[in-house]
Amino acid sequence: MTEANSGQKKAVDELHKIAESIYNQIDDGKIPKMTLPLRTKGNIRFDPKHNVWKYGKATGARTAKKTNGAMMLLRTMYVLELIEDMIDTNKSSTLREMYYISEGWDKAKFHSQDESNYLAEDLEIATSCMREDFKLRPEENGASVIGNITIEEFDRKGRIKRINCLDDVGDSGYGIPYNVESDKVKLIESGAQFVIAIETGGMFDRLVENGFAEDYNAILVHLKGQPARSTRRFIKRLNEEMKLPVVVFTDGDPWSFRIFASVAYGAIKTAHISEYLATPSAEYIGITATDITNYNLPTDKLTDRDIQALHAELKDPRFADENWRNEIETMLKLNKKAEQQALAKYGLDYVTDKYLPEKLAPLGIMKR
């Protein structure tokens, strides 16, 4: 066995406990089951210790009483073996590859990738480990970073590479890998004042071209839409370890509001690891309904789906703050939404010369 890190060793130990529990239940003549938190919006609770939203106490069971439950327990045993083999041999698998690997499991094969993804999440919850400890990775890596942060990355051959994400990268920036834990990526030093997480590639490129990282001593992180887990984890580490404040700059629509919420408070899908991924102190500086009026921005009409999403957000505990409620209600009244790049109405420099300075000034974190 290659030398596993502490997270992988813990993962193997916890997975063994699951296998032993199922075996012992069968040996005792019981119908085996796995008990897990319900992953629903109604089972989300605020965790004051970490200032994030996590699963509550409501639980459900994967039980062999029913055929579907029995099949998922069988698949679980196959996945446990796969994970231990990958850790033993220092291999990793994409979630998509795991789905196709199951083709060799006879009756235990997954019917869809959603099933295999869901099981991987179940195992995270059951073990209190992260998917990265299982050597499972998504198809996509995180997004891009440009700014004055120096890191050391361990490459696939075990070599250490020191990279400054401003001076040692091209226009596309440093690509965030799927695993950004300290055994893979060490944060060495930073001369930046804050982190700005940006939803769209077009706006990320605009800020890069306009020299925003240099002029305002900022670290730019491209979220690439709904951010990958590795992107959120990287932002969290910049905030906690480097003591850098984080702001999030998105479009002005319900889906972008949810992007912010996933960065700041955690997403329902990953509520079991919110304390590792979420940055509760993150501030929203994206387009708001008030901005649409104050800056007279070009807009699009809300779709029925947008309206439905906004009404859902009024019931979402992550948007219970009075300011958020006011902005959501105002957007519904206006029946309009706007993109980040609508600011180009006033010229290509407007976003960096006027809009962002005006949004950031009240926060007291930006100095030119």
LUMDO-601196 format. One line per field, with one value per residue: residue in one letter; x, y, z of N, C-alpha, C in turn. Coordinates in pm, whole numbers, plus 50000, padded with zeros to 5 digits. Layout:
! LUMDO-601196
residuo = A,... .
n_c1 = X,... .
n_c2 = Y,... .
n_c3 = Z,... .
ca_c1 = X,... .
ca_c2 = Y,... .
ca_c3 = Z,... .
c_c1 = X,... .
c_c2 = Y,... .
c_c3 = Z,... .
! end
This chain:
! LUMDO-601196
residuo = M,T,E,A,N,S,G,Q,K,K,A,V,D,E,L,H,K,I,A,E,S,I,Y,N,Q,I,D,D,G,K,I,P,K,M,T,L,P,L,R,T,K,G,N,I,R,F,D,P,K,H,N,V,W,K,Y,G,K,A,T,G,A,R,T,A,K,K,T,N,G,A,M,M,L,L,R,T,M,Y,V,L,E,L,I,E,D,M,I,D,T,N,K,S,S,T,L,R,E,M,Y,Y,I,S,E,G,W,D,K,A,K,F,H,S,Q,D,E,S,N,Y,L,A,E,D,L,E,I,A,T,S,C,M,R,E,D,F,K,L,R,P,E,E,N,G,A,S,V,I,G,N,I,T,I,E,E,F,D,R,K,G,R,I,K,R,I,N,C,L,D,D,V,G,D,S,G,Y,G,I,P,Y,N,V,E,S,D,K,V,K,L,I,E,S,G,A,Q,F,V,I,A,I,E,T,G,G,M,F,D,R,L,V,E,N,G,F,A,E,D,Y,N,A,I,L,V,H,L,K,G,Q,P,A,R,S,T,R,R,F,I,K,R,L,N,E,E,M,K,L,P,V,V,V,F,T,D,G,D,P,W,S,F,R,I,F,A,S,V,A,Y,G,A,I,K,T,A,H,I,S,E,Y,L,A,T,P,S,A,E,Y,I,G,I,T,A,T,D,I,T,N,Y,N,L,P,T,D,K,L,T,D,R,D,I,Q,A,L,H,A,E,L,K,D,P,R,F,A,D,E,N,W,R,N,E,I,E,T,M,L,K,L,N,K,K,A,E,Q,Q,A,L,A,K,Y,G,L,D,Y,V,T,D,K,Y,L,P,E,K,L,A,P,L,G,I,M,K,R .
n_c1 = 50085,50057,50173,49918,49738,49632,49358,49272,49335,49161,48924,48929,48917,48663,48497,48537,48403,48139,48102,48140,47926,47702,47752,47743,47478,47345,47454,47342,47089,46927,46753,46956,47056,47123,47143,47072,47097,46808,46812,46692,46534,46373,46506,46723,46935,47052,47387,47528,47788,47964,47858,47709,47478,47341,47257,46971,46826,46650,46605,46654,46631,46835,46729,46727,46478,46325,46345,46488,46632,46787,46944,47092,47243,47396,47538,47676,47862,48024,48128,48269,48479,48599,48688,48877,49062,49154,49279,49477,49634,49702,49547,49292,48947,48709,48376,48214,48358,48337,48069,48069,48246,48086,47949,48062,47968,47759,47437,47447,47508,47493,47200,47195,47403,47333,47251,47495,47642,47486,47520,47791,47781,47623,47806,47999,47853,47796,48048,48171,48377,48548,48475,48708,48888,48818,48931,48779,48669,48531,48421,48501,48756,48827,48787,48951,49230,49362,49597,49780,49896,50094,50159,50231,50237,50186,50283,50177,50391,50498,50657,50741,50598,50643,50430,50339,50037,49993,50226,50337,50167,49956,49712,49486,49511,49579,49494,49254,49294,49118,49152,49222,49329,49564,49763,49800,49792,49960,49921,50125,50212,50071,50015,49784,49475,49209,48964,48794,48526,48404,48128,48094,48280,48331,48323,48525,48747,48731,48797,49056,49182,49152,49327,49258,49333,49599,49578,49405,49496,49391,49266,49150,48890,48752,48430,48292,48017,47782,47975,48241,48314,48583,48658,48506,48614,48880,48847,48746,48973,49153,49026,49018,49282,49460,49348,49190,48939,48631,48450,48161,48079,47826,47583,47256,47014,46783,46924,47189,47191,47172,47415,47585,47487,47567,47842,47869,47703,47666,47550,47242,47281,47537,47533,47626,47896,47933,48082,48338,48336,48192,48197,48118,48151,48157,48075,47808,47839,47723,47507,47209,46851,46808,47035,46973,46786,46919,47152,47049,47035,47062,46814,46652,46334,46186,46158,45898,46006,46214,46067,45934,46158,46252,46040,46068,46311,46240,46145,46361,46596,46852,46823,46698,46762,46687,46768,46815,46556,46421,46551,46488,46208,46182,46292,46100,45883,45980,46005,46228,46564,46926,47247,47595,47761,47609,47687,47868,47742,47814,48073,48392,48561,48407,48309,48532,48633,48426,48179,48254,48438,48250,48076,48246,48361,48200,48253,48508,48744,48897,49169,49328 .
n_c2 = 49880,50222,50521,50655,50961,51130,51183,50995,50758,50775,50763,50499,50355,50434,50344,50072,50035,50074,49854,49648,49698,49644,49374,49267,49314,49144,48902,48886,48823,49028,49267,49441,49790,50136,50437,50772,51135,51322,51462,51729,52049,52113,51999,52150,52322,52598,52620,52743,52729,52706,52891,52825,52658,52345,51990,51884,51699,51511,51191,50925,50590,50357,50061,49702,49598,49661,49613,49811,49939,49727,49679,49917,49892,49673,49782,49970,49813,49725,49973,50051,49865,49939,50201,50152,50000,50193,50377,50211,50166,50415,50542,50730,50806,50941,51058,50985,50773,50588,50524,50386,50180,50026,49872,49627,49500,49325,49255,49465,49700,50052,50232,50485,50782,50962,50800,50684,50912,51003,50800,50828,51071,50991,50827,51010,51151,50947,50877,51110,51206,51348,51353,51369,51236,50979,50936,51002,51203,51493,51544,51792,52032,52285,52640,52936,53133,53452,53658,53808,53570,53324,52987,52642,52358,52011,51801,51537,51364,51391,51610,51940,52242,52584,52855,53177,53329,53553,53651,53426,53308,53277,53465,53317,53232,53059,52724,52578,52278,51957,51864,52051,52043,52074,51882,51868,52130,52400,52704,52973,53255,53588,53902,54029,54216,54142,53896,53848,53686,53579,53546,53502,53408,53606,53845,53795,53790,54056,54200,54106,54199,54472,54515,54484,54315,54391,54673,54703,54528,54265,53926,53745,53521,53297,53184,53030,52997,52804,52725,52483,52230,52231,52491,52643,52545,52632,52909,52928,52848,53056,53263,53175,53085,53273,53500,53672,53892,53813,53877,53850,53858,53871,53799,53958,53782,53518,53275,53344,53458,53229,53115,53284,53219,52954,52981,53139,53028,52760,52477,52298,52040,51979,52009,51859,51901,52168,52331,52300,52402,52643,53003,53201,53475,53600,53862,53998,54152,54166,54223,54385,54421,54683,54801,54777,54976,55207,55226,55225,54994,54781,54532,54206,54050,53879,53526,53273,53066,53197,53365,53179,53070,53291,53330,53092,53141,53331,53174,53034,52959,53065,53310,53473,53713,54061,54251,54087,53986,54221,54291,54072,54086,54336,54282,54107,54283,54468,54294,54226,54135,54141,54125,54091,54195,54389,54629,54724,54899,55154,55169,54996,55024,55097,54919,54859,55109,55256,55111,54876,54999,55168,54980,54840,55025,55089,54862,54881,54752,54786,54935,55160 .
n_c3 = 50000,49914,50080,50256,50315,50620,50605,50415,50547,50764,50620,50517,50759,50854,50650,50673,50913,50834,50663,50849,51022,50859,50803,51064,51135,50958,51044,51294,51233,51154,50944,50732,50747,50665,50835,50768,50751,50642,50324,50262,50201,50415,50625,50691,50906,51105,51200,51470,51566,51351,51182,50953,50729,50796,50779,50966,51242,51143,51003,50762,50632,50458,50375,50362,50346,50130,49774,49625,49827,49921,49695,49686,49918,49847,49632,49777,49918,49709,49626,49853,49845,49603,49662,49867,49724,49542,49711,49814,49586,49504,49309,49133,49070,48843,48910,48704,48590,48797,48779,48532,48594,48752,48573,48562,48783,48778,48887,49059,48931,48862,48764,48670,48652,48846,49057,49139,49209,49421,49607,49665,49800,50017,50149,50225,50417,50602,50693,50773,50623,50336,49984,49836,49998,49944,49705,49490,49225,49057,48712,48624,48717,48964,48912,48791,48914,48974,49115,49392,49545,49680,49628,49708,49520,49511,49262,49031,49037,49279,49315,49433,49344,49332,49303,49207,49188,49043,48915,48793,48612,48317,48122,48173,48429,48746,48757,48956,49126,49167,49423,49695,49944,50220,50191,49925,49814,49936,50107,50091,50110,50097,49944,49905,49953,49958,49850,49549,49427,49122,48909,48620,48323,48134,48282,48467,48292,48207,48439,48474,48239,48279,48482,48750,48962,49014,49050,49266,49450,49469,49487,49226,49169,48956,48948,48768,48706,48893,49161,49170,49416,49491,49429,49610,49846,49822,49832,50091,50237,50173,50304,50577,50643,50533,50618,50461,50353,50182,49888,49677,49343,49125,48860,48846,48937,49035,49033,49048,49298,49445,49389,49532,49789,49813,49830,50062,50267,50224,50030,49979,49884,49969,50242,50452,50468,50504,50681,50589,50334,50311,50339,50573,50629,50387,50159,49966,49657,49417,49128,49212,49265,49335,49223,48953,48916,49024,48868,48623,48449,48157,48104,48137,48110,48384,48382,48405,48549,48681,48850,49008,49136,49283,49463,49603,49726,49911,50109,50182,50428,50408,50297,50478,50589,50631,50436,50213,50171,50104,49863,49700,49693,49572,49320,49222,49204,49015,48807,48660,48558,48560,48397,48496,48298,48188,48282,48104,47944,48009,47929,47898,48115,48325,48521,48681,48745,48859,48943,49105,49295,49425,49536,49704,49878,50115,50266,50349,50267,50045,49895,49685 .
ca_c1 = 50000,50129,50147,49796,49737,49547,49219,49246,49337,49034,48819,48932,48868,48519,48431,48539,48297,48012,48096,48123,47791,47609,47778,47696,47331,47307,47495,47248,46956,46850,46754,47056,47016,47210,47063,47137,47011,46729,46874,46584,46536,46308,46596,46840,46937,47168,47487,47591,47931,48038,47786,47668,47356,47373,47143,46919,46824,46560,46682,46588,46712,46851,46707,46711,46338,46274,46444,46576,46723,46882,47039,47185,47338,47489,47628,47762,47973,48115,48196,48368,48595,48662,48759,48996,49158,49214,49371,49591,49716,49723,49472,49169,48844,48604,48244,48165,48426,48279,47943,48098,48308,47978,47901,48117,47916,47641,47309,47471,47546,47406,47114,47225,47511,47274,47255,47633,47676,47412,47583,47917,47743,47582,47926,48058,47773,47808,48185,48224,48495,48516,48488,48848,48955,48784,48997,48677,48676,48434,48477,48565,48829,48778,48804,49081,49269,49469,49617,49907,49898,50195,50122,50315,50150,50251,50234,50147,50515,50545,50746,50679,50612,50601,50364,50269,49920,49990,50347,50381,50057,49910,49585,49381,49530,49612,49378,49232,49276,49000,49189,49297,49368,49702,49858,49816,49817,49993,49916,50252,50206,49990,50019,49654,49389,49080,48932,48668,48480,48331,48046,48106,48411,48345,48357,48659,48843,48727,48875,49196,49231,49156,49431,49196,49411,49717,49542,49334,49557,49285,49275,49030,48857,48640,48343,48248,47877,47772,48115,48281,48350,48723,48663,48455,48711,48996,48806,48739,49109,49207,48962,49053,49425,49531,49273,49148,48794,48581,48329,48111,48028,47748,47468,47143,46898,46771,47024,47314,47178,47201,47560,47639,47449,47649,47975,47865,47632,47661,47441,47165,47341,47662,47516,47701,48035,47929,48188,48462,48321,48127,48267,48005,48177,48156,47978,47754,47850,47672,47397,47086,46735,46833,47132,46904,46725,47016,47248,46971,47100,46983,46755,46564,46215,46192,46079,45815,46097,46282,45971,45917,46281,46256,45944,46128,46417,46178,46123,46491,46657,46975,46788,46605,46806,46593,46818,46789,46412,46386,46601,46411,46074,46196,46311,45969,45801,46034,45993,46347,46693,47035,47375,47714,47818,47524,47760,47943,47664,47885,48212,48461,48631,48311,48295,48648,48659,48316,48083,48314,48480,48133,48023,48344,48398,48136,48307,48637,48849,48965,49251,49401 .
ca_c2 = 50000,50348,50596,50734,51071,51104,51181,50867,50654,50786,50716,50352,50308,50457,50255,49939,50033,50056,49714,49565,49718,49569,49231,49229,49311,49019,48791,48882,48789,49151,49323,49549,49924,50251,50553,50895,51253,51353,51572,51812,52187,52115,51946,52237,52398,52685,52574,52866,52709,52731,52995,52772,52578,52202,51902,51872,51567,51418,51087,50821,50467,50269,49930,49588,49553,49680,49576,49924,49959,49615,49700,50025,49838,49589,49874,50031,49722,49731,50102,50046,49791,50022,50311,50100,49962,50314,50431,50118,50174,50557,50578,50804,50784,51041,51005,50921,50644,50496,50478,50285,50065,49942,49782,49494,49452,49241,49315,49583,49817,50168,50258,50621,50844,51024,50700,50669,51038,51009,50707,50890,51170,50914,50779,51127,51179,50836,50867,51243,51229,51416,51273,51369,51132,50852,50936,51026,51341,51527,51557,51922,52085,52417,52742,53002,53232,53547,53752,53796,53461,53224,52854,52528,52247,51882,51748,51393,51290,51420,51726,52062,52357,52711,52936,53300,53329,53677,53667,53301,53249,53352,53536,53227,53217,52930,52635,52514,52133,51905,51849,52169,52030,52115,51781,51890,52272,52478,52848,53018,53396,53672,54046,54081,54272,54074,53801,53874,53569,53635,53440,53472,53416,53734,53948,53761,53838,54202,54249,54074,54292,54608,54523,54501,54243,54471,54807,54701,54426,54166,53793,53718,53380,53274,53079,52945,52963,52740,52686,52348,52217,52270,52637,52692,52509,52719,53040,52912,52845,53192,53342,53130,53072,53394,53611,53763,53905,53760,53935,53770,53947,53787,53856,53988,53696,53424,53168,53403,53471,53096,53097,53350,53144,52832,53023,53195,52951,52618,52432,52188,51913,51953,52064,51778,51948,52314,52398,52291,52467,52774,53118,53279,53619,53653,53970,54003,54282,54145,54307,54373,54490,54826,54843,54787,55110,55314,55237,55222,54889,54701,54419,54109,54020,53753,53415,53207,52988,53294,53410,53066,53058,53402,53299,52985,53200,53400,53072,52970,53019,53135,53445,53527,53848,54163,54309,53992,53982,54345,54286,53971,54141,54444,54220,54056,54399,54520,54188,54240,54084,54202,54056,54168,54263,54502,54749,54771,55010,55279,55156,54877,55052,55142,54823,54866,55247,55315,55022,54799,55087,55214,54867,54794,55131,55076,54747,54921,54651,54810,55055,55162 .
ca_c3 = 50000,49916,50202,50249,50410,50738,50562,50349,50650,50836,50530,50516,50889,50864,50554,50735,51015,50763,50620,50969,51073,50774,50826,51198,51133,50890,51130,51406,51182,51133,50809,50739,50705,50693,50873,50721,50758,50524,50250,50212,50249,50545,50728,50700,51031,51120,51296,51521,51591,51227,51107,50823,50730,50788,50796,51101,51306,51075,50934,50685,50633,50343,50435,50270,50346,49994,49672,49592,49939,49922,49586,49722,50016,49771,49561,49879,49946,49593,49627,49962,49796,49500,49727,49936,49620,49486,49812,49820,49465,49473,49189,49159,48969,48834,48943,48581,48578,48895,48721,48430,48661,48805,48467,48591,48911,48754,48928,49144,48852,48874,48649,48622,48729,48964,49165,49190,49276,49547,49699,49710,49901,50135,50219,50291,50536,50697,50746,50807,50539,50211,49863,49797,50076,49881,49573,49389,49180,48953,48577,48611,48830,48999,48810,48778,49014,48942,49226,49463,49643,49646,49675,49670,49478,49490,49136,49030,49060,49414,49318,49483,49255,49393,49201,49243,49099,48966,48833,48729,48535,48202,48136,48222,48572,48805,48756,49085,49110,49238,49564,49738,50084,50243,50145,49781,49789,50056,50091,50149,50150,50009,49967,49864,50057,49963,49744,49481,49352,49008,48851,48477,48261,48068,48381,48517,48192,48206,48553,48446,48136,48335,48584,48881,49063,49047,49096,49395,49535,49489,49428,49147,49157,48864,49000,48657,48735,49024,49181,49210,49557,49512,49425,49738,49950,49805,49885,50237,50291,50162,50409,50711,50668,50496,50681,50356,50335,50055,49831,49566,49238,49034,48790,48932,48912,49148,49026,49096,49443,49501,49379,49651,49909,49822,49876,50197,50369,50190,49944,50037,49842,50042,50377,50549,50478,50490,50756,50511,50204,50315,50397,50625,50631,50250,50135,49830,49589,49282,49081,49290,49207,49358,49121,48823,48914,49050,48758,48498,48372,48063,48176,48074,48190,48458,48329,48506,48634,48768,48952,49100,49215,49379,49570,49684,49807,50025,50213,50205,50547,50375,50254,50578,50622,50583,50311,50105,50145,50033,49725,49627,49671,49473,49189,49180,49165,48889,48706,48576,48603,48483,48400,48531,48182,48151,48322,47987,47886,48037,47887,47947,48241,48426,48631,48770,48786,48935,49010,49214,49405,49501,49612,49802,49972,50248,50337,50405,50244,49919,49886,49557 .
c_c1 = 50087,50090,50025,49805,49636,49400,49181,49246,49208,48921,48813,48877,48716,48442,48429,48428,48160,47995,48071,47982,47689,47626,47721,47543,47281,47337,47401,47105,46867,46853,46849,47002,47128,47119,47140,47043,46931,46789,46766,46597,46474,46395,46726,46829,47064,47259,47562,47741,48013,47974,47751,47539,47392,47245,47103,46916,46732,46641,46591,46680,46717,46841,46685,46569,46278,46386,46541,46678,46828,46987,47139,47285,47441,47589,47725,47883,48074,48195,48300,48496,48671,48745,48886,49103,49229,49313,49495,49688,49746,49663,49352,49073,48752,48473,48184,48228,48368,48147,47969,48167,48200,47918,47952,48066,47787,47515,47327,47503,47444,47323,47139,47339,47457,47277,47394,47678,47613,47476,47715,47889,47698,47703,48001,47986,47796,47945,48240,48358,48450,48544,48633,48929,48928,48854,48895,48680,48572,48501,48557,48648,48764,48808,48943,49102,49378,49478,49743,49896,50002,50157,50234,50222,50235,50195,50220,50271,50574,50640,50668,50705,50560,50549,50307,50158,49898,50106,50382,50273,50024,49776,49474,49396,49574,49486,49365,49212,49156,49027,49274,49329,49518,49805,49885,49857,49842,49986,50036,50245,50122,50007,49887,49575,49256,49067,48800,48635,48380,48257,48086,48249,48436,48385,48492,48765,48847,48812,49024,49254,49244,49258,49378,49276,49531,49676,49481,49384,49457,49324,49144,49011,48736,48556,48295,48103,47865,47907,48134,48319,48492,48739,48617,48553,48834,48965,48802,48878,49174,49153,49013,49204,49503,49462,49230,48996,48753,48455,48291,48037,47959,47651,47358,47021,46893,46877,47159,47309,47212,47349,47627,47611,47534,47790,47971,47810,47632,47540,47370,47232,47465,47654,47594,47846,48041,48043,48322,48456,48272,48213,48162,48026,48176,48045,47935,47771,47803,47559,47273,46972,46752,46933,47066,46844,46830,47114,47180,47027,47007,46935,46686,46446,46235,46107,45992,45902,46174,46191,45948,46038,46290,46159,45998,46236,46362,46150,46253,46558,46786,46949,46691,46641,46713,46639,46792,46641,46369,46429,46522,46271,46077,46214,46179,45878,45848,46009,46110,46469,46801,47163,47487,47759,47728,47591,47842,47867,47739,48033,48282,48532,48536,48306,48410,48675,48550,48233,48145,48369,48363,48074,48117,48376,48331,48191,48445,48752,48930,49040,49329,49539 .
c_c2 = 50124,50424,50685,50849,51042,51098,51049,50752,50655,50731,50563,50296,50320,50368,50112,49927,50013,49910,49621,49576,49639,49419,49186,49222,49182,48899,48775,48850,48910,49190,49442,49682,50023,50368,50680,51013,51270,51474,51655,51953,52198,52065,52024,52321,52482,52631,52696,52852,52745,52839,52951,52692,52432,52121,51895,51728,51467,51318,50995,50700,50405,50127,49823,49532,49561,49653,49689,49948,49850,49632,49810,49978,49748,49677,49941,49943,49721,49862,50108,49976,49873,50133,50262,50059,50085,50375,50344,50139,50317,50595,50663,50780,50905,50976,50933,50783,50543,50439,50367,50162,49969,49849,49639,49435,49371,49315,49444,49708,49929,50185,50396,50678,50915,50929,50689,50796,51045,50917,50762,50993,51102,50872,50893,51154,51073,50831,50997,51268,51303,51326,51262,51264,50993,50833,50944,51174,51368,51530,51686,51954,52216,52515,52806,53108,53321,53646,53720,53697,53360,53091,52755,52412,52121,51822,51596,51306,51318,51537,51848,52175,52481,52803,53062,53320,53461,53682,53543,53235,53337,53418,53448,53197,53079,52845,52561,52364,52083,51886,51969,52164,52052,52009,51793,52034,52344,52627,52907,53162,53474,53818,54111,54133,54200,53980,53842,53753,53616,53525,53404,53486,53549,53844,53921,53815,53991,54258,54220,54175,54433,54623,54536,54433,54325,54604,54808,54589,54317,54031,53766,53567,53367,53158,52983,52898,52909,52678,52541,52347,52265,52422,52695,52662,52599,52858,53036,52915,52983,53279,53304,53135,53199,53520,53717,53771,53862,53835,53853,53861,53862,53868,53887,53907,53591,53316,53218,53426,53337,53062,53162,53267,53018,52864,53062,53100,52801,52586,52314,52054,51877,52007,51986,51821,52100,52383,52392,52376,52612,52879,53216,53430,53681,53757,53967,54143,54269,54240,54279,54442,54641,54880,54863,54926,55220,55335,55232,55118,54826,54573,54321,54087,53887,53647,53358,53128,53079,53335,53301,53052,53170,53379,53189,53041,53279,53304,53001,53035,53095,53279,53512,53669,53952,54225,54217,53988,54105,54340,54186,54023,54254,54388,54166,54170,54458,54424,54193,54175,54145,54122,54150,54255,54373,54634,54806,54879,55142,55273,55041,54899,55083,55048,54833,55007,55303,55213,54949,54887,55136,55103,54828,54897,55117,54960,54774,54826,54679,54942,55049,55221 .
c_c3 = 50000,50042,50184,50348,50521,50701,50497,50449,50731,50751,50529,50647,50898,50767,50606,50839,50950,50722,50739,51024,50992,50796,50960,51205,51068,50980,51250,51362,51159,50985,50810,50690,50735,50724,50839,50739,50629,50455,50182,50269,50388,50658,50736,50827,51038,51230,51349,51546,51469,51140,50966,50841,50707,50801,50943,51148,51238,50993,50853,50682,50495,50397,50330,50273,50207,49894,49642,49703,49946,49813,49620,49828,49947,49696,49658,49907,49832,49595,49738,49916,49692,49564,49795,49836,49564,49584,49821,49704,49422,49338,49230,49044,48963,48875,48822,48563,48676,48844,48619,48489,48710,48700,48490,48721,48898,48799,49009,49063,48870,48748,48590,48704,48852,49083,49225,49262,49415,49651,49752,49819,50030,50217,50287,50423,50643,50764,50802,50738,50414,50092,49817,49873,50019,49746,49460,49352,49073,48816,48564,48734,48871,48887,48819,48884,48956,49058,49301,49579,49595,49709,49643,49640,49458,49362,49143,49053,49198,49425,49368,49385,49326,49283,49264,49141,49028,48868,48751,48644,48415,48229,48191,48371,48615,48810,48888,49064,49190,49386,49605,49887,50098,50203,49995,49750,49921,50022,50165,50199,50051,50046,49930,49984,50069,49844,49682,49393,49247,48935,48708,48426,48194,48164,48445,48422,48187,48320,48536,48348,48190,48448,48725,48992,49109,49110,49235,49487,49572,49430,49357,49137,49066,48917,48893,48678,48876,49057,49221,49357,49582,49511,49558,49852,49943,49862,50037,50299,50283,50274,50548,50738,50637,50549,50579,50350,50195,50014,49707,49469,49132,48950,48891,48892,49023,49149,49074,49246,49509,49492,49500,49777,49925,49869,50023,50302,50345,50105,50010,50007,49922,50186,50482,50563,50465,50564,50685,50383,50212,50384,50448,50624,50492,50233,49989,49772,49444,49249,49166,49215,49223,49256,48986,48808,48926,48936,48622,48401,48269,48133,48081,48167,48262,48389,48441,48604,48729,48884,49056,49192,49320,49494,49661,49776,49925,50140,50251,50325,50519,50333,50351,50620,50558,50451,50193,50070,50066,49888,49641,49595,49569,49333,49135,49134,49032,48774,48607,48643,48515,48500,48446,48415,48127,48190,48207,47911,47900,48000,47956,48081,48356,48547,48731,48822,48877,49013,49129,49327,49489,49586,49727,49909,50109,50331,50397,50378,50118,49923,49756,49577 .
! end
